[in-house]
């Protein structure tokens, strides 16, 4: 029994460590993505129908009218004279492209905004994939700002043009093109290969408006971005994983998960709270609830997801020594149950164990 219980606890600790290594903050919103978009609303200045100009979301599959501008598409494998472009011939994913907004159509400075629901999240972070190619001007601007609940907008990403420098760009054919006046974003040089940049977003609230503003004056410069992803940590009314609301994530909470594993009806324990993802029960006791315990083991305050406490090997040994864990197969589909020495008298009796 001792070796069996120790193995079970070791497996649980291993699962927690693995999940901690691979778990990331929850997705709050997404836009211009190959995955399903996730936002409340989107508004933008109209895209151009002027040949060679662009301001909007397009793709190889939906090139718009009258088609994708030359500075945006890289057709070099099939067109020897092509020495500009970002989107390769086999790239069919959507992107937001910008070419020559100073064209006597509308305002020179164009904008697009996405509204995201951020209620119940903190520690927000925004990542965007950027690419650019061309001989840019120092007056070209590309800025991303965020405003929460109608408050003052803060700048998240801002471009800069090195008017004294040059950069090498590798076309899809393998040809290297050198151009003056390259662009950077938040100090990171951009090329015609997409680069992911991530910044923290300060503040919490109910609604976040992400606004992009672009002003660029030349038909030989291309700027594109995609995979706009907003993430954050879900916050609830108590400590995630402290299902009995006892003030600490500990053995009782683990017993609850394992004693109800696979259940969709926990009406007999309606006073249990603080489930992952905002505090409400998601309808099935499974790995999500187990992670809530193991990734926050010992916590007595609401942590950020990145600081979740995972049982270390020494902690696992302590927990095993401090608690007699009884593994048994129940009549409910061969469910595994772990019972605490002093926490669940019914569980011990069911397993045929008497306190020593």
DRENTOR-961420 format. One record per residue (C-alpha): z, y, x; residue in three letters. Coordinates in steps of 0.2 Angstrom, whole numbers, plus 5000, padded with zeros to 4 digits. Last residue first. Layout:
<pts>
(pt (Z,Y,X),"ala");
...
</pts>
This chain:
<pts>
(pt (5067,5021,4978),"unk");
(pt (5058,5026,4963),"unk");
(pt (5050,5012,4953),"unk");
(pt (5032,5009,4953),"unk");
(pt (5022,4999,4940),"unk");
(pt (5007,5010,4940),"unk");
(pt (5011,5016,4922),"unk");
(pt (5029,5019,4927),"unk");
(pt (5024,5030,4942),"unk");
(pt (5012,5040,4931),"unk");
(pt (5025,5043,4917),"unk");
(pt (5037,5049,4930),"unk");
(pt (5025,5062,4936),"unk");
(pt (5032,5074,4949),"unk");
(pt (5045,5066,4959),"unk");
(pt (5036,5054,4970),"unk");
(pt (5019,5061,4967),"unk");
(pt (5005,5050,4959),"unk");
(pt (4987,5048,4964),"unk");
(pt (4975,5041,4952),"unk");
(pt (4958,5033,4954),"unk");
(pt (4948,5030,4938),"unk");
(pt (4942,5013,4935),"unk");
(pt (4932,5018,4920),"unk");
(pt (4947,5023,4910),"unk");
(pt (4958,5008,4910),"unk");
(pt (4967,5014,4926),"unk");
(pt (4964,5008,4944),"unk");
(pt (4978,5012,4955),"unk");
(pt (4983,5023,4970),"unk");
(pt (5001,5028,4972),"unk");
(pt (5005,5042,4983),"unk");
(pt (5023,5043,4990),"unk");
(pt (5025,5062,4995),"unk");
(pt (5032,5070,5010),"unk");
(pt (5025,5059,5023),"unk");
(pt (5008,5060,5015),"unk");
(pt (5009,5079,5013),"unk");
(pt (5014,5081,5031),"unk");
(pt (5000,5070,5037),"unk");
(pt (4988,5080,5027),"unk");
(pt (4995,5096,5035),"unk");
(pt (4993,5089,5052),"unk");
(pt (4975,5085,5049),"unk");
(pt (4972,5102,5041),"unk");
(pt (4973,5105,5023),"unk");
(pt (4961,5119,5018),"unk");
(pt (4967,5136,5015),"unk");
(pt (4954,5148,5007),"unk");
(pt (4951,5163,5018),"unk");
(pt (4932,5164,5014),"unk");
(pt (4935,5163,4996),"unk");
(pt (4947,5178,4996),"unk");
(pt (4964,5173,4992),"unk");
(pt (4975,5175,4976),"unk");
(pt (4993,5172,4982),"unk");
(pt (5004,5157,4984),"unk");
(pt (4992,5146,4993),"unk");
(pt (4998,5129,4999),"unk");
(pt (4982,5120,4996),"unk");
(pt (4968,5132,4992),"unk");
(pt (4952,5122,4997),"unk");
(pt (4961,5106,4991),"unk");
(pt (4966,5112,4974),"unk");
(pt (4951,5121,4968),"unk");
(pt (4940,5108,4977),"unk");
(pt (4947,5095,4966),"unk");
(pt (4943,5105,4950),"unk");
(pt (4925,5107,4956),"unk");
(pt (4924,5089,4961),"unk");
(pt (4927,5083,4943),"unk");
(pt (4937,5087,4927),"unk");
(pt (4924,5092,4915),"unk");
(pt (4922,5106,4902),"unk");
(pt (4922,5121,4913),"unk");
(pt (4941,5125,4911),"unk");
(pt (4944,5144,4912),"unk");
(pt (4951,5153,4926),"unk");
(pt (4936,5164,4933),"unk");
(pt (4925,5152,4943),"unk");
(pt (4939,5139,4948),"unk");
(pt (4952,5134,4936),"unk");
(pt (4968,5145,4935),"unk");
(pt (4976,5137,4919),"unk");
(pt (4985,5122,4912),"unk");
(pt (4995,5125,4896),"unk");
(pt (4982,5115,4886),"unk");
(pt (4988,5099,4894),"unk");
(pt (4985,5087,4879),"unk");
(pt (4969,5096,4875),"unk");
(pt (4962,5090,4891),"unk");
(pt (4945,5084,4884),"unk");
(pt (4931,5082,4895),"unk");
(pt (4939,5069,4906),"unk");
(pt (4931,5063,4922),"unk");
(pt (4947,5064,4933),"unk");
(pt (4962,5067,4922),"unk");
(pt (4975,5059,4932),"unk");
(pt (4966,5064,4948),"unk");
(pt (4965,5082,4944),"unk");
(pt (4983,5084,4937),"unk");
(pt (4990,5074,4952),"unk");
(pt (4982,5087,4963),"unk");
(pt (4990,5101,4953),"unk");
(pt (5007,5093,4954),"unk");
(pt (5005,5090,4973),"unk");
(pt (5003,5109,4978),"unk");
(pt (4994,5125,4974),"unk");
(pt (5009,5137,4972),"unk");
(pt (5016,5149,4959),"unk");
(pt (5019,5136,4945),"unk");
(pt (5004,5140,4935),"unk");
(pt (5001,5122,4931),"unk");
(pt (4983,5123,4937),"unk");
(pt (4987,5132,4953),"unk");
(pt (4970,5128,4959),"unk");
(pt (4964,5146,4959),"unk");
(pt (4980,5157,4960),"unk");
(pt (4981,5168,4945),"unk");
(pt (4972,5179,4933),"unk");
(pt (4955,5175,4940),"unk");
(pt (4944,5181,4954),"unk");
(pt (4926,5174,4958),"unk");
(pt (4921,5179,4976),"unk");
(pt (4905,5188,4979),"unk");
(pt (4886,5186,4981),"unk");
(pt (4871,5197,4978),"unk");
(pt (4854,5190,4983),"unk");
(pt (4838,5200,4985),"unk");
(pt (4826,5186,4991),"unk");
(pt (4811,5198,4994),"unk");
(pt (4806,5213,5004),"unk");
(pt (4789,5220,5010),"unk");
(pt (4783,5235,5020),"unk");
(pt (4765,5237,5025),"unk");
(pt (4757,5251,5035),"unk");
(pt (4738,5254,5036),"unk");
(pt (4736,5264,5020),"unk");
(pt (4747,5278,5026),"unk");
(pt (4761,5289,5019),"unk");
(pt (4777,5280,5014),"unk");
(pt (4791,5285,5002),"unk");
(pt (4802,5271,4996),"unk");
(pt (4818,5271,4985),"unk");
(pt (4827,5255,4981),"unk");
(pt (4842,5255,4969),"unk");
(pt (4855,5242,4966),"unk");
(pt (4865,5246,4950),"unk");
(pt (4882,5237,4949),"unk");
(pt (4891,5234,4933),"unk");
(pt (4909,5228,4928),"unk");
(pt (4919,5234,4943),"unk");
(pt (4923,5231,4961),"unk");
(pt (4921,5240,4977),"unk");
(pt (4913,5240,4994),"unk");
(pt (4897,5230,4996),"unk");
(pt (4896,5220,5012),"unk");
(pt (4879,5219,5021),"unk");
(pt (4867,5205,5025),"unk");
(pt (4850,5205,5033),"unk");
(pt (4837,5191,5032),"unk");
(pt (4821,5194,5043),"unk");
(pt (4804,5190,5036),"unk");
(pt (4790,5188,5049),"unk");
(pt (4778,5203,5050),"unk");
(pt (4791,5212,5061),"unk");
(pt (4806,5222,5058),"unk");
(pt (4818,5229,5072),"unk");
(pt (4837,5228,5066),"unk");
(pt (4845,5245,5067),"unk");
(pt (4850,5246,5049),"unk");
(pt (4831,5242,5045),"unk");
(pt (4819,5245,5059),"unk");
(pt (4801,5251,5059),"unk");
(pt (4788,5251,5073),"unk");
(pt (4780,5267,5080),"unk");
(pt (4766,5260,5090),"unk");
(pt (4757,5244,5087),"unk");
(pt (4754,5228,5098),"unk");
(pt (4745,5213,5089),"unk");
(pt (4747,5195,5095),"unk");
(pt (4735,5183,5089),"unk");
(pt (4742,5166,5083),"unk");
(pt (4732,5164,5068),"unk");
(pt (4747,5169,5057),"unk");
(pt (4747,5185,5066),"unk");
(pt (4761,5189,5079),"unk");
(pt (4767,5207,5079),"unk");
(pt (4772,5216,5096),"unk");
(pt (4781,5232,5095),"unk");
(pt (4780,5250,5101),"unk");
(pt (4791,5264,5105),"unk");
(pt (4792,5283,5105),"unk");
(pt (4791,5286,5086),"unk");
(pt (4805,5272,5083),"unk");
(pt (4805,5273,5064),"unk");
(pt (4822,5271,5055),"unk");
(pt (4826,5262,5038),"unk");
(pt (4841,5262,5028),"unk");
(pt (4851,5248,5020),"unk");
(pt (4867,5249,5010),"unk");
(pt (4869,5267,5006),"unk");
(pt (4883,5271,4993),"unk");
(pt (4880,5278,4976),"unk");
(pt (4894,5288,4968),"unk");
(pt (4900,5280,4952),"unk");
(pt (4891,5274,4936),"unk");
(pt (4901,5258,4935),"unk");
(pt (4897,5253,4953),"unk");
(pt (4882,5262,4962),"unk");
(pt (4872,5253,4976),"unk");
(pt (4859,5261,4988),"unk");
(pt (4844,5254,4996),"unk");
(pt (4833,5266,5007),"unk");
(pt (4815,5265,5013),"unk");
(pt (4809,5281,5021),"unk");
(pt (4793,5286,5030),"unk");
(pt (4794,5303,5038),"unk");
(pt (4795,5296,5056),"unk");
(pt (4778,5289,5053),"unk");
(pt (4773,5270,5054),"unk");
(pt (4760,5261,5064),"unk");
(pt (4760,5245,5054),"unk");
(pt (4770,5230,5050),"unk");
(pt (4786,5227,5040),"unk");
(pt (4797,5212,5034),"unk");
(pt (4813,5212,5025),"unk");
(pt (4824,5197,5017),"unk");
(pt (4838,5204,5008),"unk");
(pt (4857,5200,5007),"unk");
(pt (4871,5209,4998),"unk");
(pt (4889,5205,4999),"unk");
(pt (4903,5208,4986),"unk");
(pt (4922,5204,4991),"unk");
(pt (4926,5205,4972),"unk");
(pt (4920,5196,4956),"unk");
(pt (4926,5195,4938),"unk");
(pt (4914,5208,4932),"unk");
(pt (4899,5210,4943),"unk");
(pt (4885,5210,4931),"unk");
(pt (4869,5216,4940),"unk");
(pt (4857,5230,4937),"unk");
(pt (4841,5231,4947),"unk");
(pt (4833,5247,4951),"unk");
(pt (4816,5252,4958),"unk");
(pt (4810,5269,4965),"unk");
(pt (4795,5279,4971),"unk");
(pt (4795,5295,4982),"unk");
(pt (4777,5302,4982),"unk");
(pt (4778,5305,4964),"unk");
(pt (4764,5300,4952),"unk");
(pt (4747,5296,4959),"unk");
(pt (4741,5309,4972),"unk");
(pt (4742,5295,4985),"unk");
(pt (4758,5297,4995),"unk");
(pt (4765,5280,4990),"unk");
(pt (4755,5271,5004),"unk");
(pt (4759,5253,5004),"unk");
(pt (4775,5245,4997),"unk");
(pt (4777,5226,4992),"unk");
(pt (4791,5218,4983),"unk");
(pt (4789,5199,4985),"unk");
(pt (4785,5183,4975),"unk");
(pt (4782,5167,4984),"unk");
(pt (4764,5160,4987),"unk");
(pt (4764,5160,5006),"unk");
(pt (4750,5148,5011),"unk");
(pt (4738,5163,5016),"unk");
(pt (4752,5172,5025),"unk");
(pt (4761,5187,5018),"unk");
(pt (4764,5200,5032),"unk");
(pt (4747,5208,5037),"unk");
(pt (4737,5218,5049),"unk");
(pt (4724,5212,5063),"unk");
(pt (4711,5204,5051),"unk");
(pt (4695,5203,5061),"unk");
(pt (4694,5185,5063),"unk");
(pt (4696,5181,5044),"unk");
(pt (4701,5163,5040),"unk");
(pt (4716,5161,5050),"unk");
(pt (4719,5180,5050),"unk");
(pt (4722,5182,5031),"unk");
(pt (4738,5190,5033),"unk");
(pt (4741,5200,5017),"unk");
(pt (4751,5216,5015),"unk");
(pt (4742,5228,5027),"unk");
(pt (4726,5223,5018),"unk");
(pt (4732,5227,5000),"unk");
(pt (4734,5214,4987),"unk");
(pt (4722,5214,4973),"unk");
(pt (4714,5227,4961),"unk");
(pt (4724,5224,4951),"unk");
(pt (4739,5212,4954),"unk");
(pt (4740,5198,4966),"unk");
(pt (4748,5186,4955),"unk");
(pt (4747,5169,4964),"unk");
(pt (4747,5177,4981),"unk");
(pt (4762,5187,4975),"unk");
(pt (4767,5203,4967),"unk");
(pt (4782,5214,4964),"unk");
(pt (4780,5233,4965),"unk");
(pt (4773,5248,4974),"unk");
(pt (4755,5245,4981),"unk");
(pt (4740,5254,4988),"unk");
(pt (4724,5248,4995),"unk");
(pt (4713,5250,4979),"unk");
(pt (4723,5261,4967),"unk");
(pt (4730,5251,4952),"unk");
(pt (4747,5256,4958),"unk");
(pt (4764,5249,4952),"unk");
(pt (4773,5259,4939),"unk");
(pt (4790,5266,4944),"unk");
(pt (4803,5253,4942),"unk");
(pt (4817,5246,4930),"unk");
(pt (4826,5230,4930),"unk");
(pt (4840,5223,4919),"unk");
(pt (4855,5211,4918),"unk");
(pt (4851,5201,4934),"unk");
(pt (4848,5183,4938),"unk");
(pt (4831,5178,4944),"unk");
(pt (4827,5160,4945),"unk");
(pt (4824,5154,4963),"unk");
(pt (4808,5159,4972),"unk");
(pt (4816,5176,4972),"unk");
(pt (4812,5194,4969),"unk");
(pt (4830,5196,4961),"unk");
(pt (4847,5187,4962),"unk");
(pt (4864,5190,4955),"unk");
(pt (4883,5185,4957),"unk");
(pt (4880,5170,4968),"unk");
(pt (4897,5162,4972),"unk");
(pt (4903,5164,4990),"unk");
(pt (4899,5149,5001),"unk");
(pt (4905,5131,5002),"unk");
(pt (4898,5121,5017),"unk");
(pt (4912,5120,5029),"unk");
(pt (4925,5121,5015),"unk");
(pt (4916,5106,5006),"unk");
(pt (4917,5096,5022),"unk");
(pt (4935,5100,5025),"unk");
(pt (4940,5096,5007),"unk");
(pt (4931,5079,5007),"unk");
(pt (4939,5074,5023),"unk");
(pt (4956,5079,5016),"unk");
(pt (4952,5068,5001),"unk");
(pt (4947,5054,5012),"unk");
(pt (4962,5055,5022),"unk");
(pt (4973,5055,5006),"unk");
(pt (4965,5039,5000),"unk");
(pt (4966,5031,5017),"unk");
(pt (4985,5035,5018),"unk");
(pt (4987,5027,5001),"unk");
(pt (4978,5011,5006),"unk");
(pt (4988,5010,5023),"unk");
(pt (5004,5012,5014),"unk");
(pt (5000,5000,5000),"unk");
</pts>
